């Protein structure tokens, strides 16, 4: 990566309601759970993990509802992220209910709220001044208005020769959008960062290594996360590195992929090669699964984590 040293993330800020239940959900009655209200969102999480990794200039563009703008702004500031939050007076901040079972696997219920109302009008070219890499959360591609913001950001970055990465974000939403549409819209980006399920969906191939190799014919670098099995890197149609996992006790897998992306991009901007950056990403992902929510341990998230519902 060349040019500036800052990372710009264009993405989503979300209020996460994380419900950790040890027993299976019991229909039509109560299930005991530990419930927390936490700041989240794929884009915001990536930015926070990149700042946590030591990147000194991390920026975020996102849209939030007026009801929680101050809370989210303070959380991002305390994480070291320079956030430009567009405040929406009509629609509340996106909210996700994350149901996390005893194996730390999560199921999401998503209300996209203000996140997908980020528009091309919210974009400003000065956001790219001094930026060495643009990362776009794939969630923005799943609605017409926010898709305009994402495509505008990508086009302006490419015009300046700034590398671009995209996280496909959600296999469910990818299915609704259509794989071919997503691949067409991400044509020309430099790095694609799917998890194994997203890579399978995008390629139609079952084996993650085969899927990674095929994706690297679409983008110069494909970095496919494998959860507790590490990650794969592929370039020019071939797997070039298999990154081993970092062992860690799993509490909540929410945001582990975002942590990988933040750690990976911070390392790349610090001058690491792709394999070393993926190792840094795996370390961040392992740390992420050790605590509820999708953010690194900062003053903002520690304070929020102390609030039970």
C-alpha positions in Angstrom: 0.0 0.0 0.0 1.3 3.4 -0.9 0.4 7.1 -0.5 -1.0 8.4 2.9 -1.0 6.5 6.1 -4.6 7.0 7.2 -7.3 4.4 7.0 -10.8 5.6 6.0 -13.7 3.2 6.7 -17.1 3.9 5.1 -19.6 1.8 6.8 -22.1 1.3 9.5 -22.5 2.1 13.2 -24.9 -0.2 15.1 -26.4 -0.5 18.5 -25.8 -4.2 19.4 -28.1 -5.9 21.9 -26.0 -9.0 22.7 -27.9 -11.8 24.5 -25.7 -14.7 25.6 -27.7 -17.8 26.5 -26.2 -21.1 27.7 -29.3 -23.2 27.2 -31.1 -23.7 23.9 -33.8 -21.1 23.2 -37.1 -22.3 24.7 -40.0 -21.3 22.4 -43.1 -19.7 24.1 -41.4 -19.2 27.4 -38.3 -17.7 29.1 -34.7 -18.5 28.5 -32.1 -17.2 30.9 -29.6 -14.9 29.3 -27.0 -12.2 29.9 -27.9 -9.2 27.9 -25.8 -6.1 27.1 -26.2 -3.0 25.1 -23.0 -2.4 23.2 -21.7 -0.2 20.4 -21.1 -2.1 17.2 -21.5 -2.2 13.4 -19.1 -3.9 11.0 -17.6 -0.6 9.7 -17.2 0.9 13.1 -15.8 -2.3 14.6 -13.1 -2.4 11.8 -12.1 1.1 12.5 -11.9 0.5 16.3 -9.7 -2.6 15.8 -7.4 -0.8 13.4 -6.9 2.0 16.0 -6.4 -0.6 18.7 -3.7 -2.1 16.6 -1.8 1.1 16.8 -2.8 2.9 13.5 -2.6 6.6 14.5 -5.1 8.0 11.9 -8.3 6.0 11.5 -11.4 7.7 10.1 -15.0 6.6 9.8 -17.9 7.9 7.8 -21.3 6.5 8.9 -24.9 7.6 9.6 -26.6 7.3 13.0 -29.9 8.3 14.5 -30.2 11.3 16.7 -31.2 9.2 19.8 -27.8 7.6 20.2 -25.4 9.8 18.2 -23.7 11.2 21.3 -23.2 7.8 22.8 -21.7 6.3 19.6 -19.6 9.4 19.0 -18.0 9.2 22.5 -17.4 5.4 22.1 -15.6 6.0 18.8 -13.6 8.9 20.2 -12.5 6.8 23.2 -11.4 4.1 20.8 -9.2 6.5 18.9 -11.4 6.8 15.8 -11.9 10.1 14.1 -15.6 9.7 13.1 -17.7 11.8 10.8 -21.2 10.8 11.9 -24.1 12.1 9.9 -27.0 12.5 12.3 -30.4 11.3 11.0 -33.4 13.0 12.6 -35.9 10.7 11.0 -34.6 7.2 11.5 -32.9 5.7 14.5 -29.5 4.1 14.6 -29.3 0.6 13.2 -29.9 -2.1 15.8 -28.8 -5.7 15.8 -30.0 -8.3 18.3 -27.2 -10.9 18.5 -28.3 -14.2 20.0 -25.1 -16.0 21.2 -25.2 -19.6 22.2 -23.0 -21.7 24.5 -20.6 -22.4 21.6 -20.2 -18.7 21.0 -22.0 -18.9 17.7 -24.3 -16.0 16.9 -27.5 -15.4 15.1 -28.5 -11.8 14.1 -31.8 -10.0 14.0 -31.1 -6.8 12.0 -32.9 -3.5 11.8 -30.6 -1.5 9.4 -32.1 1.9 10.5 -30.0 4.9 9.6 -27.0 2.9 8.5 -28.4 2.2 5.1 -29.5 5.9 4.7 -25.9 7.0 4.3 -26.0 8.6 0.8 -23.7 10.0 -1.8 -24.6 13.5 -0.5 -23.0 12.6 2.8 -19.7 12.0 1.0 -16.9 14.6 0.8 -13.7 14.2 -1.2 -11.7 15.8 1.7 -12.3 12.5 3.6 -9.6 11.0 1.4 -6.9 13.6 2.1 -3.9 11.7 3.5 -5.6 8.4 3.2 -3.6 5.3 2.3 -6.4 2.8 2.2 -10.2 2.9 1.9 -12.3 0.1 3.4 -16.0 -0.2 2.6 -18.4 -2.3 4.7 -20.4 -4.6 2.4 -23.6 -3.8 4.2 -23.8 -0.5 2.3 -24.2 -2.4 -1.0 -27.5 -3.9 0.2 -29.7 -0.8 -0.2 -30.0 1.7 -3.0 -29.2 4.8 -1.1 -26.2 3.5 0.8 -25.0 1.7 -2.3 -24.6 5.2 -3.9 -22.4 6.3 -1.0 -20.3 3.1 -1.3 -19.8 3.4 -5.0 -19.0 7.1 -4.8 -16.3 6.4 -2.2 -14.8 3.6 -4.2 -14.8 5.6 -7.4 -13.1 8.6 -5.8 -10.5 6.4 -4.1 -9.6 4.7 -7.3 -9.3 8.0 -9.1 -6.7 9.0 -6.6 -4.9 5.6 -6.8 -5.9 4.7 -3.2 -6.3 0.9 -2.6 -9.8 -0.3 -1.7 -11.0 -3.3 0.3 -14.5 -4.6 0.7 -16.0 -7.0 3.3 -19.0 -8.8 1.8 -20.6 -8.7 5.3 -23.6 -11.1 5.1 -24.3 -14.3 3.2 -28.0 -13.7 3.8 -28.1 -10.2 2.4 -25.7 -11.3 -0.5 -28.3 -13.9 -1.5 -31.0 -11.3 -1.5 -28.9 -8.8 -3.5 -27.6 -11.4 -6.0 -24.0 -12.6 -6.2 -23.5 -11.4 -9.8 -24.6 -7.9 -8.8 -22.2 -7.8 -5.9 -19.3 -9.0 -7.9 -20.0 -6.4 -10.6 -20.1 -3.6 -8.1 -16.9 -4.7 -6.5 -15.0 -5.1 -9.8 -11.7 -3.2 -9.5 -11.3 -3.3 -5.7 -8.0 -4.5 -4.5 -8.8 -6.7 -1.5 -11.9 -8.8 -0.8 -12.3 -10.0 2.8 -15.1 -12.7 3.0 -15.6 -15.4 5.6 -15.8 -19.0 4.4 -19.6 -19.0 3.9 -19.5 -15.7 1.9 -16.6 -17.0 -0.2 -18.6 -20.2 -1.0 -21.7 -18.2 -1.9 -19.7 -15.8 -4.1 -18.0 -18.6 -6.1 -20.3 -21.6 -5.9 -17.4 -23.7 -4.6 -17.6 -25.7 -1.4 -13.9 -25.8 -0.4 -12.7 -22.5 1.1 -9.3 -22.8 -0.6 -10.9 -23.3 -4.0 -13.3 -20.4 -3.3 -10.4 -18.1 -2.3 -8.4 -19.0 -5.4 -11.4 -18.2 -7.6 -12.1 -14.9 -5.8 -8.5 -13.8 -6.4 -9.2 -13.8 -10.1 -11.8 -11.1 -9.3 -9.7 -9.1 -7.0 -5.9 -9.0 -6.7 -6.0 -10.3 -3.1 -8.6 -12.5 -1.4 -8.3 -13.0 2.3 -10.8 -15.6 3.5 -11.4 -16.0 7.3 -12.1 -19.5 8.5 -13.2 -18.8 12.1 -11.3 -21.1 14.5 -9.2 -22.5 11.6 -7.3 -19.4 10.7 -7.4 -17.7 7.3 -6.4 -18.2 3.6 -4.8 -15.7 1.2 -5.0 -16.1 -2.5 -3.6 -14.1 -5.4 -3.8 -14.6 -9.2 -6.0 -17.7 -8.9 -3.9 -19.6 -6.3 -3.7 -19.9 -2.5 -0.5 -18.2 -1.5 -0.7 -18.5 2.3 -2.5 -20.6 4.9 -2.5 -18.7 8.2 -2.9 -20.9 11.3 -5.4 -20.0 14.0 -4.6 -18.3 17.3 -6.1 -20.4 20.1 -8.4 -18.5 22.3 -11.4 -19.4 24.6 -14.5 -18.3 22.7 -17.2 -16.3 24.5 -18.8 -14.5 21.6 -17.8 -14.7 17.9 -19.6 -11.4 17.1 -17.2 -9.1 15.3 -14.3 -11.5 15.0 -14.2 -11.0 11.2 -14.2 -7.2 11.8 -11.3 -7.6 14.2 -9.4 -9.6 11.6 -10.0 -6.9 9.0 -9.0 -4.1 11.3 -5.8 -5.9 12.4 -5.0 -6.9 8.8 -5.5 -3.4 7.4 -3.5 -1.7 10.2 -0.6 -4.1 9.6 -0.7 -3.5 5.8 -0.6 0.3 6.3 2.3 -0.2 8.7 4.2 -1.9 5.8 3.6 -5.6 6.5 3.2 -8.1 3.7 -0.1 -9.8 3.2 0.8 -13.0 5.2 2.1 -11.0 8.2 -0.9 -8.8 8.0 -3.2 -11.8 8.0 -1.4 -13.2 11.1 -2.0 -9.9 12.8 -5.7 -10.2 11.8 -5.9 -13.6 13.3 -4.5 -12.4 16.6 -7.1 -9.6 16.7 -9.9 -12.1 15.8 -8.8 -14.4 18.6 -8.9 -11.5 21.1 -12.3 -10.5 19.8 -14.0 -13.8 20.6 -12.9 -13.6 24.2 -15.4 -10.9 25.2 -19.0 -10.0 24.4 -19.6 -7.7 21.5 -17.4 -6.7 18.5 -15.1 -4.0 19.8 -11.6 -4.1 21.4 -11.3 -3.3 25.1 -11.4 0.5 25.3 -12.8 2.9 27.9 -15.9 3.4 25.7 -16.7 -0.3 25.3 -15.8 -1.1 28.9 -18.3 1.5 30.1 -21.0 0.2 27.8 -20.4 -3.4 28.6 -21.2 -2.6 32.2 -24.8 -1.8 31.4 -27.3 -4.7 31.7 -30.8 -4.5 30.2 
